[in-house]
Amino acid sequence: MCSNFAKGLDPKGIYLTTYRADILFNLTKSNLKVLAADDTKLDGFNASFGLLDEYHAAPTSKVKDVIKSSMAMRENPHLSVITTAGFNKDNPCYQLRTVAIEVLNGLKTDDEMFIALYSLDIDDD
């Protein structure tokens, strides 16, 4: 899937070198790496950007924590979490959403958090 994305952007492979789960951009010595959800295999990264997709399915915050800690030495790291709604209120995604709503309502302050929540209006069916 990752390589198909890169081949769509650079069909001739001039700028991007693609592998099954990696994309290399040699001009800036950058790489995109697709990681598994197994947190025991994630140590050793030095990420500047991390994207967690479908975070509602994560049973713990361990993967997020490992990626975030890998950014500790970066000047301007960015960790983005995107997901559809989940039903389990015990998962870390729901806890993150709760904090985000508290920040939006002015109950907490977090200048490092950008929040965008999309949902139906209360009176919508």
All heavy atoms as an XYZ file, in Angstrom:
970
protein
N       0.826     -1.185      0.000
C       0.000      0.000      0.000
C       0.877      1.258      0.000
O       0.623      2.190     -0.719
C      -0.929     -0.027      1.202
C      -1.800      1.186      1.279
S      -3.141      1.230      2.482
C      -2.714      0.152      3.748
N       1.913      1.273      0.806
C       2.811      2.419      0.886
C       3.510      2.646     -0.461
O       3.609      3.770     -0.934
C       3.825      2.173      1.992
S       4.981      3.493      2.280
N       3.976      1.564     -1.068
C       4.681      1.701     -2.335
C       3.737      2.144     -3.456
O       4.138      2.899     -4.341
C       5.384      0.399     -2.706
O       4.451     -0.639     -2.869
N       2.488      1.704     -3.425
C       1.520      2.152     -4.430
C       1.285      3.660     -4.337
O       1.151      4.337     -5.348
C       0.194      1.410     -4.277
C       0.311     -0.043     -4.672
O       1.209     -0.425     -5.399
N      -0.596     -0.843     -4.166
N       1.226      4.173     -3.126
C       1.066      5.608     -2.909
C       2.236      6.370     -3.537
O       2.050      7.334     -4.274
C       0.968      5.906     -1.411
C       1.023      7.354     -1.067
C      -0.060      8.183     -1.303
C       2.166      7.904     -0.495
C      -0.019      9.531     -0.985
C       2.220      9.244     -0.176
C       1.127     10.062     -0.420
N       3.445      5.925     -3.261
C       4.637      6.601     -3.784
C       4.709      6.501     -5.305
O       5.072      7.467     -5.973
C       5.888      6.000     -3.163
N       4.348      5.359     -5.856
C       4.377      5.193     -7.306
C       3.350      6.088     -7.990
O       3.541      6.506     -9.114
C       4.175      3.729     -7.676
C       5.382      2.876     -7.323
C       5.132      1.409     -7.556
C       6.343      0.611     -7.074
N       6.100     -0.824     -7.093
N       2.274      6.395     -7.305
C       1.295      7.342     -7.836
C       1.835      8.761     -7.872
O       1.513      9.540     -8.760
N       2.683      9.106     -6.905
C       3.294     10.435     -6.856
C       4.472     10.562     -7.817
O       4.698     11.626     -8.390
C       3.793     10.747     -5.438
C       2.744     10.874     -4.353
C       3.425     11.007     -2.991
C       1.848     12.068     -4.610
N       5.235      9.506     -7.947
C       6.459      9.509     -8.747
C       6.526      8.207     -9.545
O       7.288      7.305     -9.217
C       7.666      9.651     -7.805
C       8.992      9.728     -8.523
O       9.014     10.046     -9.736
O      10.019      9.461     -7.872
N       5.715      8.106    -10.637
C       5.612      6.839    -11.365
C       6.932      6.334    -11.942
O       7.130      5.131    -12.081
C       4.617      7.128    -12.479
C       4.090      8.490    -12.268
C       4.868      9.138    -11.175
N       7.844      7.222    -12.275
C       9.116      6.798    -12.867
C      10.193      6.533    -11.818
O      11.298      6.134    -12.161
C       9.598      7.850    -13.863
C       8.668      7.978    -15.058
C       9.191      8.953    -16.068
C       8.219      9.037    -17.241
N       8.685      9.958    -18.262
N       9.883      6.775    -10.553
C      10.853      6.522     -9.490
C      12.049      7.439     -9.525
O      13.136      7.062     -9.092
N      11.876      8.642    -10.023
C      12.984      9.595    -10.126
C      13.367     10.141     -8.750
O      14.551     10.267     -8.433
C      12.616     10.743    -11.080
C      12.410     10.189    -12.489
C      13.672     11.838    -11.061
C      11.798     11.166    -13.460
N      12.383     10.467     -7.949
C      12.637     11.099     -6.657
C      12.460     10.154     -5.474
O      13.115     10.309     -4.448
C      11.711     12.305     -6.461
C      11.881     13.338     -7.520
C      10.948     13.474     -8.541
C      12.984     14.172     -7.531
C      11.105     14.426     -9.525
C      13.161     15.126     -8.519
C      12.215     15.244     -9.517
O      12.393     16.180    -10.494
N      11.563      9.198     -5.627
C      11.219      8.321     -4.513
C      11.651      6.888     -4.804
O      11.417      6.363     -5.880
C       9.710      8.348     -4.260
C       9.095      9.712     -3.969
C       7.576      9.608     -3.904
C       9.652     10.297     -2.680
N      12.292      6.277     -3.828
C      12.618      4.862     -3.892
C      11.619      4.155     -2.990
O      11.493      4.496     -1.810
C      14.057      4.603     -3.393
O      14.956      5.405     -4.151
C      14.421      3.140     -3.540
N      10.909      3.198     -3.547
C       9.834      2.570     -2.780
C      10.155      1.128     -2.432
O      10.766      0.398     -3.213
C       8.507      2.608     -3.566
O       8.664      1.895     -4.790
C       8.082      4.018     -3.856
N       9.734      0.761     -1.253
C       9.790     -0.614     -0.773
C       8.397     -0.944     -0.252
O       7.511     -0.094     -0.241
C      10.843     -0.764      0.326
C      12.223     -0.405     -0.152
C      12.741      0.865      0.079
C      13.005     -1.315     -0.855
C      14.011      1.212     -0.369
C      14.270     -0.975     -1.304
C      14.764      0.291     -1.061
O      16.011      0.631     -1.513
N       8.192     -2.141      0.219
C       6.866     -2.546      0.667
C       6.321     -1.612      1.748
O       5.181     -1.196      1.696
C       6.903     -3.976      1.187
C       5.527     -4.520      1.568
C       5.590     -5.933      2.113
N       6.428     -6.067      3.277
C       6.043     -5.744      4.528
N       4.862     -5.263      4.746
N       6.868     -5.908      5.538
N       7.138     -1.287      2.737
C       6.663     -0.474      3.861
C       7.510      0.768      4.089
O       7.500      1.338      5.169
C       6.618     -1.318      5.129
N       8.265      1.178      3.074
C       9.133      2.355      3.204
C       9.139      3.161      1.918
O       9.025      2.602      0.835
C      10.585      1.943      3.496
C      10.731      1.206      4.788
O      10.589     -0.023      4.760
O      10.993      1.856      5.805
N       9.306      4.447      2.071
C       9.527      5.339      0.937
C      10.745      6.185      1.278
O      10.787      6.815      2.340
C       8.326      6.269      0.683
C       7.057      5.463      0.404
C       8.624      7.225     -0.474
C       5.798      6.311      0.341
N      11.724      6.211      0.408
C      12.924      7.020      0.622
C      12.914      8.209     -0.335
O      12.637      8.051     -1.528
C      14.179      6.184      0.387
C      14.297      4.893      1.180
C      15.581      4.161      0.812
C      14.242      5.160      2.665
N      13.218      9.382      0.191
C      13.350     10.601     -0.606
C      14.784     11.068     -0.425
O      15.126     11.742      0.540
C      12.344     11.656     -0.147
C      12.363     12.917     -0.949
C      12.243     12.902     -2.325
C      12.490     14.142     -0.316
C      12.254     14.065     -3.063
C      12.503     15.329     -1.046
C      12.387     15.281     -2.420
N      15.643     10.660     -1.353
C      17.080     10.849     -1.189
C      17.539     12.300     -1.222
O      18.569     12.625     -0.650
C      17.837     10.025     -2.233
C      17.685      8.543     -1.977
O      17.667      8.097     -0.835
N      17.541      7.774     -3.037
N      16.797     13.186     -1.877
C      17.222     14.584     -1.945
C      17.339     15.223     -0.562
O      18.195     16.073     -0.338
C      16.256     15.403     -2.808
C      16.272     15.084     -4.301
C      15.190     15.878     -5.030
C      17.634     15.381     -4.904
N      16.506     14.811      0.354
C      16.553     15.362      1.717
C      16.921     14.296      2.745
O      16.854     14.551      3.946
C      15.196     15.983      2.105
O      14.198     14.964      2.046
C      14.842     17.137      1.195
N      17.298     13.127      2.270
C      17.618     12.001      3.143
C      16.474     11.715      4.118
O      16.679     11.435      5.295
C      18.925     12.249      3.884
C      20.108     12.354      2.943
C      21.393     12.565      3.672
C      22.503     12.673      2.635
N      23.764     13.085      3.187
N      15.264     11.810      3.602
C      14.062     11.566      4.398
C      13.512     10.194      4.073
O      13.732      9.659      2.993
C      12.988     12.605      4.066
O      13.455     13.898      4.299
N      12.768      9.649      5.022
C      12.092      8.398      4.734
C      10.770      8.340      5.467
O      10.597      8.917      6.523
C      12.971      7.185      5.065
C      13.249      7.051      6.533
O      12.355      6.803      7.316
N      14.503      7.213      6.913
N       9.846      7.659      4.829
C       8.551      7.369      5.417
C       8.560      5.882      5.723
O       8.933      5.086      4.876
C       7.436      7.703      4.433
C       6.017      7.401      4.885
C       5.077      8.458      4.325
C       5.571      6.030      4.471
N       8.190      5.540      6.928
C       8.234      4.146      7.344
C       6.884      3.785      7.942
O       6.389      4.457      8.829
C       9.341      3.963      8.378
C       9.584      2.541      8.780
C      10.773      2.432      9.714
C      12.078      2.656      9.048
N      12.537      1.643      8.140
N       6.284      2.738      7.419
C       5.034      2.219      7.964
C       5.407      1.257      9.079
O       6.184      0.325      8.874
C       4.206      1.500      6.882
C       2.954      0.894      7.483
C       3.856      2.467      5.762
N       4.849      1.502     10.255
C       5.186      0.698     11.426
C       4.014     -0.176     11.832
O       2.860      0.195     11.661
C       5.560      1.606     12.598
C       6.679      2.604     12.336
C       6.835      3.539     13.514
C       7.976      1.877     12.048
N       4.333     -1.300     12.405
C       3.300     -2.190     12.931
C       2.839     -1.679     14.289
O       3.483     -0.838     14.910
C       3.852     -3.603     13.059
N       1.743     -2.194     14.742
C       1.180     -1.764     16.018
C       1.830     -2.462     17.209
O       1.378     -2.295     18.330
C      -0.323     -2.020     16.022
N       2.900     -3.195     16.986
C       3.590     -3.890     18.066
C       4.644     -2.961     18.660
O       5.699     -2.741     18.072
C       4.234     -5.169     17.521
C       4.910     -5.995     18.599
O       4.925     -5.573     19.775
O       5.429     -7.069     18.257
N       4.374     -2.432     19.845
C       5.266     -1.438     20.450
C       6.622     -2.024     20.832
O       7.591     -1.282     20.968
C       4.606     -0.808     21.680
C       4.313     -1.815     22.760
O       3.301     -2.528     22.652
O       5.097     -1.894     23.718
N       6.755     -3.334     20.963
C       8.034     -3.928     21.346
C       9.063     -3.856     20.224
O      10.246     -4.056     20.459
C       7.863     -5.404     21.767
O       7.378     -6.150     20.648
C       6.910     -5.524     22.945
N       8.617     -3.549     19.006
C       9.532     -3.506     17.865
C       9.774     -2.083     17.373
O      10.260     -1.884     16.267
C       8.968     -4.347     16.725
C       8.815     -5.802     17.100
C       8.206     -6.613     15.997
C       8.052     -8.056     16.437
N       7.421     -8.891     15.447
N       9.466     -1.078     18.180
C       9.524      0.297     17.703
C      10.667      1.121     18.273
O      10.807      2.283     17.914
C       8.195      1.012     18.013
C       6.966      0.455     17.318
C       5.735      1.252     17.719
C       7.132      0.473     15.821
N      11.479      0.597     19.151
C      12.571      1.382     19.707
C      13.630      1.670     18.648
O      13.784      0.940     17.684
C      13.208      0.643     20.888
C      12.308      0.663     22.106
O      11.528      1.618     22.243
O      12.393     -0.271     22.915
N      14.348      2.764     18.843
C      15.453      3.097     17.953
C      15.115      4.101     16.869
O      15.951      4.407     16.035
N      13.925      4.633     16.857
C      13.569      5.626     15.844
C      13.937      7.020     16.319
O      14.110      7.278     17.510
C      12.067      5.574     15.534
C      11.664      4.317     14.825
C      10.950      3.338     15.468
C      12.026      4.108     13.508
C      10.592      2.174     14.828
C      11.679      2.949     12.854
C      10.961      1.979     13.518
N      14.066      7.923     15.386
C      14.329      9.331     15.670
C      13.391     10.121     14.760
O      13.813     10.785     13.835
C      15.796      9.648     15.390
C      16.135     11.082     15.726
O      15.415     11.763     16.441
N      17.238     11.557     15.185
N      12.112     10.040     15.049
C      11.103     10.603     14.160
C      10.987     12.115     14.334
O      11.129     12.640     15.425
C       9.753      9.957     14.440
N      10.709     12.786     13.239
C      10.365     14.208     13.309
C       8.864     14.386     13.125
O       8.293     15.375     13.559
C      11.125     15.007     12.251
O      10.838     14.519     10.959
N       8.221     13.414     12.493
C       6.770     13.437     12.299
C       6.237     12.033     12.509
O       6.814     11.064     12.035
C       6.419     13.914     10.877
C       4.946     13.867     10.582
C       4.118     14.903     10.989
C       4.381     12.792      9.919
C       2.755     14.863     10.733
C       3.021     12.740      9.657
C       2.204     13.786     10.072
N       5.155     11.941     13.228
C       4.501     10.659     13.428
C       3.015     10.800     13.167
O       2.417     11.822     13.500
N       2.432      9.799     12.567
C       1.001      9.798     12.284
C       0.419      8.482     12.774
O       0.811      7.416     12.314
C       0.746      9.954     10.782
C      -0.706      9.839     10.342
C      -1.519     11.016     10.871
C      -0.795      9.795      8.830
N      -0.492      8.580     13.719
C      -1.209      7.404     14.213
C      -2.586      7.403     13.586
O      -3.350      8.346     13.755
C      -1.343      7.452     15.734
C      -0.060      7.286     16.524
C      -0.316      7.574     17.987
C       0.476      5.886     16.355
N      -2.899      6.346     12.885
C      -4.196      6.235     12.222
C      -5.044      5.211     12.960
O      -4.533      4.221     13.484
C      -3.986      5.816     10.769
C      -5.265      5.868      9.953
O      -6.226      6.537     10.379
O      -5.301      5.240      8.885
N      -6.349      5.435     12.992
C      -7.310      4.553     13.655
C      -6.923      4.289     15.102
O      -6.911      3.160     15.587
C      -7.487      3.253     12.876
C      -8.065      3.454     11.489
C      -9.436      4.147     11.467
O     -10.125      4.197     12.509
O      -9.817      4.659     10.402
N      -6.615      5.364     15.817
C      -6.170      5.273     17.197
C      -7.250      4.701     18.113
O      -6.946      4.169     19.171
C      -5.732      6.662     17.674
C      -4.988      6.672     18.988
C      -3.919      5.819     19.223
C      -5.342      7.553     19.992
C      -3.231      5.830     20.416
C      -4.660      7.581     21.195
C      -3.605      6.713     21.403
O      -2.929      6.732     22.591
N      -8.498      4.761     17.700
C      -9.566      4.207     18.543
C      -9.400      2.702     18.766
O      -9.918      2.154     19.726
C     -10.948      4.493     17.941
C     -11.284      3.620     16.773
N     -10.876      3.924     15.490
C     -11.951      2.444     16.704
C     -11.301      2.971     14.681
N     -11.953      2.062     15.385
N      -8.673      2.036     17.893
C      -8.496      0.593     18.014
C      -7.306      0.212     18.895
O      -7.109     -0.969     19.185
C      -8.319     -0.021     16.626
N      -6.526      1.195     19.321
C      -5.350      0.909     20.139
C      -5.768      0.559     21.568
O      -6.417      1.357     22.230
C      -4.409      2.111     20.145
N      -5.377     -0.611     22.057
C      -5.761     -0.987     23.417
C      -4.980     -0.243     24.497
O      -5.446     -0.092     25.617
C      -5.465     -2.491     23.471
C      -4.417     -2.701     22.437
C      -4.658     -1.670     21.374
N      -3.771      0.225     24.139
C      -2.946      0.995     25.073
C      -2.329      2.172     24.323
O      -2.407      2.250     23.094
C      -1.802      0.146     25.673
O      -0.848     -0.132     24.635
C      -2.318     -1.141     26.281
N      -1.663      3.038     25.054
C      -0.992      4.179     24.422
C       0.483      3.895     24.159
O       1.242      4.809     23.835
C      -1.123      5.418     25.313
O      -0.411      5.222     26.522
N       0.907      2.635     24.255
C       2.331      2.303     24.152
C       2.949      2.705     22.815
O       4.056      3.230     22.769
C       2.558      0.822     24.421
C       2.368      0.446     25.872
C       2.619     -1.031     26.092
C       2.439     -1.392     27.555
N       2.664     -2.816     27.791
N       2.270      2.455     21.701
C       2.815      2.825     20.384
C       2.955      4.342     20.298
O       3.995      4.859     19.879
C       1.933      2.281     19.247
C       2.368      2.844     17.906
C       1.983      0.759     19.212
N       1.936      5.063     20.710
C       1.988      6.532     20.712
C       3.126      7.019     21.599
O       3.880      7.930     21.227
C       0.659      7.105     21.182
C       0.614      8.613     21.244
C      -0.794      9.055     21.672
C      -0.831     10.458     22.154
N      -0.402     10.634     23.526
N       3.282      6.421     22.767
C       4.326      6.830     23.700
C       5.726      6.599     23.128
O       6.612      7.445     23.279
C       4.172      6.084     25.025
C       2.873      6.411     25.742
O       2.247      7.445     25.425
O       2.471      5.615     26.616
N       5.934      5.466     22.458
C       7.244      5.168     21.873
C       7.566      6.158     20.751
O       8.675      6.682     20.672
C       7.305      3.714     21.349
C       8.545      3.483     20.501
C       7.264      2.734     22.492
N       6.584      6.428     19.903
C       6.820      7.383     18.811
C       7.092      8.778     19.376
O       8.009      9.464     18.933
C       5.641      7.382     17.823
C       5.567      6.034     17.108
C       5.774      8.521     16.816
C       4.330      5.840     16.271
N       6.311      9.183     20.352
C       6.506     10.504     20.954
C       7.875     10.611     21.627
O       8.560     11.624     21.493
C       5.390     10.804     21.954
C       5.425     12.211     22.468
C       4.197     12.547     23.276
C       4.255     14.006     23.693
N       3.049     14.423     24.378
N       8.300      9.576     22.328
C       9.609      9.629     22.982
C      10.741      9.636     21.958
O      11.814     10.168     22.229
C       9.776      8.474     23.966
O       9.900      7.248     23.298
N      10.501      9.078     20.763
C      11.538      9.096     19.727
C      11.764     10.499     19.185
O      12.764     10.768     18.533
C      11.178      8.148     18.583
O      10.259      8.735     17.686
N      10.849     11.403     19.470
C      10.935     12.778     18.977
C      11.579     13.726     19.991
O      11.666     14.927     19.746
C       9.534     13.299     18.658
C       8.801     12.508     17.638
S       7.121     13.138     17.480
C       6.645     12.382     15.961
N      12.041     13.200     21.100
C      12.501     14.036     22.211
C      13.608     15.015     21.826
O      13.659     16.124     22.338
C      12.953     13.154     23.367
N      14.471     14.631     20.924
C      15.601     15.495     20.557
C      15.298     16.413     19.376
O      16.147     17.192     18.968
C      16.833     14.638     20.249
C      17.293     13.787     21.431
S      17.590     14.726     22.941
C      18.999     15.685     22.474
N      14.110     16.340     18.840
C      13.735     17.175     17.696
C      13.324     18.568     18.157
O      12.697     18.731     19.199
C      12.582     16.535     16.925
C      12.923     15.219     16.288
C      13.875     15.415     15.151
N      14.149     14.164     14.466
C      14.610     14.113     13.251
N      14.863     15.215     12.571
N      14.859     12.954     12.685
N      13.682     19.576     17.370
C      13.308     20.958     17.708
C      11.823     21.211     17.531
O      11.215     21.919     18.309
C      14.094     21.951     16.823
C      15.459     22.262     17.349
C      16.101     23.387     16.552
O      15.444     24.406     16.292
O      17.277     23.223     16.194
N      11.249     20.666     16.470
C       9.851     20.953     16.166
C       9.137     19.673     15.724
O       8.707     19.564     14.585
C       9.786     22.034     15.075
C       8.413     22.608     14.932
O       7.571     22.470     15.809
N       8.165     23.257     13.809
N       8.993     18.708     16.632
C       8.344     17.460     16.247
C       6.847     17.639     16.074
O       6.255     18.587     16.593
C       8.645     16.537     17.425
C       8.733     17.457     18.588
C       9.352     18.726     18.040
N       6.251     16.723     15.345
C       4.800     16.771     15.126
C       4.254     15.350     15.208
O       4.672     14.487     14.461
C       4.496     17.375     13.752
C       3.040     17.520     13.483
N       2.382     18.707     13.630
C       2.120     16.625     13.101
C       1.100     18.527     13.335
N       0.918     17.255     13.020
N       3.332     15.146     16.123
C       2.654     13.868     16.250
C       1.181     14.106     15.988
O       0.537     14.894     16.677
C       2.858     13.263     17.638
C       2.138     11.947     17.915
C       2.563     10.871     16.919
C       2.404     11.489     19.337
N       0.659     13.457     14.976
C      -0.734     13.626     14.587
C      -1.484     12.322     14.843
O      -0.990     11.243     14.529
C      -0.800     13.996     13.101
O      -2.119     14.229     12.710
N      -2.675     12.451     15.420
C      -3.513     11.294     15.700
C      -4.823     11.495     14.957
O      -5.499     12.501     15.153
C      -3.784     11.145     17.210
C      -4.704      9.967     17.474
C      -2.483     11.004     17.981
N      -5.158     10.541     14.080
C      -6.423     10.618     13.357
C      -7.169      9.312     13.565
O      -6.567      8.247     13.698
C      -6.230     10.901     11.849
C      -5.355      9.830     11.194
C      -5.639     12.279     11.634
C      -5.229      9.980      9.698
N      -8.469      9.405     13.613
C      -9.251      8.201     13.846
C     -10.714      8.457     13.566
O     -11.165      9.600     13.524
C      -9.082      7.714     15.309
O      -9.683      6.433     15.443
C      -9.675      8.681     16.305
N     -11.421      7.390     13.360
C     -12.873      7.465     13.383
C     -13.294      7.216     14.826
O     -12.473      6.855     15.665
C     -13.493      6.392     12.461
O     -12.954      5.121     12.821
C     -13.184      6.687     11.005
N     -14.562      7.405     15.098
C     -15.038      7.220     16.463
C     -14.972      5.753     16.860
O     -15.155      4.865     16.046
C     -16.469      7.731     16.593
N     -14.709      5.529     18.107
C     -14.734      4.184     18.649
C     -15.786      4.106     19.743
O     -16.413      5.102     20.096
N     -15.971      2.932     20.271
C     -16.989      2.737     21.296
C     -16.412      2.445     22.668
O     -17.110      2.541     23.659
C     -17.930      1.595     20.883
C     -18.672      1.886     19.610
C     -18.275      1.310     18.421
C     -19.739      2.757     19.609
C     -18.952      1.583     17.242
C     -20.421      3.042     18.443
C     -20.021      2.451     17.250
N     -15.141      2.077     22.736
C     -14.533      1.683     23.997
C     -14.019      2.912     24.738
O     -13.030      3.512     24.349
C     -13.398      0.687     23.751
C     -12.891      0.085     25.030
O     -13.072      0.612     26.116
N     -12.224     -1.057     24.898
N     -14.665      3.247     25.829
C     -14.280      4.428     26.605
C     -13.082      4.168     27.510
O     -12.607      5.075     28.171
C     -15.471      4.930     27.418
C     -16.579      5.474     26.543
C     -17.708      6.029     27.366
C     -18.784      6.607     26.448
N     -19.881      7.192     27.211
N     -12.578      2.935     27.523
C     -11.399      2.616     28.318
C     -10.103      2.760     27.522
O      -9.021      2.766     28.095
C     -11.497      1.184     28.860
C     -12.632      1.029     29.850
O     -12.894      1.974     30.616
O     -13.264     -0.045     29.853
N     -10.205      2.846     26.205
C      -9.015      2.969     25.369
C      -8.417      4.372     25.447
O      -9.110      5.343     25.761
C      -9.355      2.622     23.920
C      -9.461      1.132     23.689
O      -9.254      0.342     24.611
N      -9.770      0.737     22.483
N      -7.127      4.500     25.142
C      -6.461      5.798     25.259
C      -7.013      6.865     24.309
O      -6.909      8.048     24.596
C      -4.998      5.492     24.952
C      -5.014      4.206     24.208
C      -6.198      3.448     24.709
N      -7.612      6.445     23.213
C      -8.175      7.416     22.278
C      -9.288      8.227     22.936
O      -9.368      9.443     22.770
C      -8.701      6.706     21.033
S      -9.387      7.817     19.803
N     -10.137      7.564     23.677
C     -11.228      8.260     24.349
C     -10.677      9.220     25.403
O     -11.183     10.327     25.577
C     -12.208      7.264     24.974
C     -13.454      7.936     25.485
C     -14.482      8.278     24.615
C     -13.596      8.265     26.826
C     -15.622      8.918     25.069
C     -14.728      8.905     27.293
C     -15.740      9.234     26.409
O     -16.857      9.880     26.865
N      -9.624      8.800     26.086
C      -8.993      9.668     27.076
C      -8.386     10.899     26.408
O      -8.512     12.017     26.915
C      -7.942      8.893     27.859
C      -8.539      7.760     28.680
C      -7.500      6.740     29.121
O      -6.309      6.929     28.930
N      -7.972      5.648     29.708
N      -7.745     10.711     25.256
C      -7.180     11.833     24.505
C      -8.276     12.768     24.030
O      -8.152     13.993     24.106
C      -6.362     11.315     23.316
C      -5.677     12.356     22.447
C      -4.651     13.146     23.252
C      -5.012     11.689     21.247
N      -9.371     12.209     23.574
C     -10.517     13.014     23.137
C     -11.089     13.818     24.302
O     -11.433     14.990     24.148
C     -11.601     12.101     22.554
C     -12.826     12.834     22.057
C     -13.895     11.833     21.598
N     -15.053     12.507     21.069
C     -16.066     12.959     21.813
N     -16.032     12.825     23.124
N     -17.086     13.562     21.245
N     -11.172     13.216     25.477
C     -11.677     13.911     26.657
C     -10.805     15.113     27.001
O     -11.314     16.221     27.261
C     -11.754     12.936     27.855
O     -12.621     11.853     27.510
C     -12.277     13.630     29.096
N      -9.489     14.935     26.970
C      -8.569     16.047     27.231
C      -8.730     17.122     26.161
O      -8.757     18.326     26.465
C      -7.108     15.551     27.300
C      -6.137     16.711     27.340
C      -6.914     14.648     28.512
N      -8.862     16.713     24.905
C      -9.023     17.676     23.808
C     -10.276     18.529     24.017
O     -10.246     19.752     23.825
C      -9.096     16.942     22.472
N     -11.360     17.911     24.423
C     -12.598     18.662     24.663
C     -12.427     19.613     25.843
O     -12.910     20.749     25.813
C     -13.781     17.691     24.862
C     -14.096     17.010     23.528
C     -15.010     18.414     25.397
C     -15.103     15.893     23.621
N     -11.715     19.176     26.868
C     -11.444     20.058     28.002
C     -10.608     21.266     27.579
O     -10.836     22.379     28.051
C     -10.756     19.283     29.122
C     -11.671     18.279     29.799
C     -10.946     17.359     30.771
O      -9.696     17.254     30.702
O     -11.634     16.736     31.592
N      -9.645     21.068     26.676
C      -8.846     22.182     26.160
C      -9.733     23.123     25.349
O      -9.684     24.348     25.511
C      -7.652     21.665     25.319
C      -6.971     22.809     24.578
C      -6.661     20.917     26.198
N     -10.568     22.558     24.489
C     -11.465     23.386     23.678
C     -12.436     24.194     24.540
O     -12.783     25.331     24.201
C     -12.254     22.521     22.696
C     -11.469     21.939     21.533
C     -12.331     20.958     20.750
C     -10.944     23.033     20.626
N     -12.860     23.623     25.662
C     -13.803     24.307     26.554
C     -13.112     25.222     27.559
O     -13.777     25.826     28.401
C     -14.680     23.286     27.286
C     -15.678     22.626     26.367
O     -16.140     23.219     25.396
N     -16.003     21.371     26.650
N     -11.791     25.325     27.482
C     -11.055     26.222     28.366
C     -10.837     25.676     29.765
O     -10.410     26.416     30.657
N     -11.110     24.408     29.985
C     -10.917     23.808     31.304
C      -9.458     23.429     31.543
O      -9.013     23.342     32.683
C     -11.807     22.577     31.463
C     -13.314     22.831     31.313
C     -14.078     21.512     31.316
C     -13.805     23.739     32.424
N      -8.732     23.176     30.454
C      -7.304     22.866     30.512
C      -6.591     23.702     29.463
O      -7.203     24.161     28.502
C      -7.047     21.383     30.244
C      -7.494     20.466     31.346
C      -7.046     19.045     31.091
C      -7.434     18.175     32.286
N      -7.048     16.783     32.084
N      -5.291     23.880     29.647
C      -4.479     24.607     28.679
C      -3.402     23.677     28.137
O      -2.726     22.993     28.903
C      -3.808     25.830     29.341
O      -4.828     26.657     29.889
C      -2.998     26.621     28.333
N      -3.282     23.655     26.819
C      -2.220     22.896     26.163
C      -1.922     23.582     24.842
O      -2.593     23.353     23.837
C      -2.632     21.440     25.941
C      -1.475     20.576     25.466
O      -0.495     21.131     24.921
O      -1.547     19.347     25.629
N      -0.909     24.436     24.842
C      -0.565     25.207     23.649
C       0.086     24.364     22.561
O       0.276     24.842     21.452
C       0.368     26.365     24.021
C      -0.325     27.411     24.880
O      -1.565     27.508     24.806
O       0.366     28.119     25.631
N       0.423     23.125     22.852
C       1.037     22.259     21.861
C       0.016     21.385     21.146
O       0.356     20.638     20.254
C       2.089     21.366     22.526
C       3.269     22.151     23.054
C       4.329     21.250     23.655
O       4.115     20.025     23.742
O       5.384     21.779     24.019
N      -1.240     21.496     21.529
C      -2.260     20.621     20.970
C      -3.130     21.374     19.970
O      -3.674     22.419     20.290
C      -3.132     20.072     22.119
C      -4.132     19.032     21.701
S      -5.127     18.431     23.107
C      -4.264     16.943     23.498
N      -3.224     20.837     18.757
C      -4.182     21.328     17.774
C      -5.300     20.310     17.720
O      -5.051     19.110     17.617
C      -3.549     21.472     16.383
C      -4.562     21.808     15.325
C      -4.986     23.110     15.160
C      -5.101     20.818     14.519
C      -5.933     23.416     14.197
C      -6.047     21.114     13.560
C      -6.460     22.417     13.401
N      -6.528     20.790     17.792
C      -7.658     19.876     17.907
C      -8.670     20.162     16.807
O      -9.058     21.317     16.603
C      -8.352     20.043     19.274
C      -7.334     19.859     20.394
C      -9.517     19.081     19.409
C      -7.716     20.547     21.676
N      -9.080     19.128     16.124
C     -10.179     19.232     15.159
C     -11.059     18.008     15.367
O     -10.632     16.887     15.129
C      -9.661     19.288     13.730
N     -12.258     18.235     15.868
C     -13.223     17.149     16.085
C     -14.411     17.378     15.171
O     -14.955     18.478     15.122
C     -13.716     17.135     17.542
C     -12.654     16.901     18.617
C     -13.263     17.075     19.994
C     -12.055     15.523     18.473
N     -14.794     16.357     14.475
C     -15.945     16.444     13.574
C     -16.996     15.460     14.038
O     -16.710     14.286     14.252
C     -15.537     16.126     12.135
C     -14.478     17.053     11.611
C     -13.136     16.700     11.654
C     -14.829     18.286     11.082
C     -12.153     17.554     11.179
C     -13.849     19.144     10.600
C     -12.519     18.775     10.653
O     -11.566     19.624     10.183
N     -18.231     15.940     14.191
C     -19.319     15.052     14.585
C     -20.637     15.680     14.157
O     -20.702     16.841     13.756
C     -19.312     14.809     16.093
O     -19.534     16.027     16.774
N     -21.686     14.889     14.250
C     -23.009     15.398     13.936
C     -23.439     16.401     14.995
O     -23.069     16.299     16.157
C     -24.016     14.245     13.894
C     -23.873     13.236     12.786
C     -24.817     12.064     13.017
C     -24.138     13.865     11.444
N     -24.266     17.358     14.589
C     -24.872     18.245     15.561
C     -25.852     17.442     16.407
O     -26.379     16.398     15.975
C     -25.622     19.387     14.860
C     -24.663     20.338     14.165
O     -23.513     20.465     14.634
O     -25.069     20.964     13.175
N     -26.124     17.914     17.607
C     -26.972     17.179     18.547
C     -28.340     16.871     17.962
O     -28.893     15.796     18.136
C     -27.102     17.960     19.867
C     -25.746     17.960     20.579
C     -28.162     17.351     20.769
C     -25.688     18.835     21.794
N     -28.923     17.817     17.202
C     -30.282     17.608     16.669
C     -30.290     16.911     15.304
O     -31.346     16.711     14.725
C     -31.037     18.933     16.605
C     -30.312     19.975     15.774
O     -29.118     19.778     15.444
O     -30.930     21.009     15.469
N     -29.121     16.517     14.789
C     -29.090     15.766     13.524
C     -29.444     14.311     13.773
O     -29.211     13.764     14.839
C     -27.687     15.826     12.897
C     -27.442     17.103     12.152
O     -28.410     17.859     11.950
O     -26.291     17.361     11.777
N     -30.041     13.682     12.764
C     -30.338     12.259     12.888
C     -29.366     11.464     12.041
O     -29.530     10.347     11.743
C     -31.791     11.965     12.538
C     -32.119     12.339     11.098
O     -31.226     12.772     10.372
O     -33.289     12.177     10.709
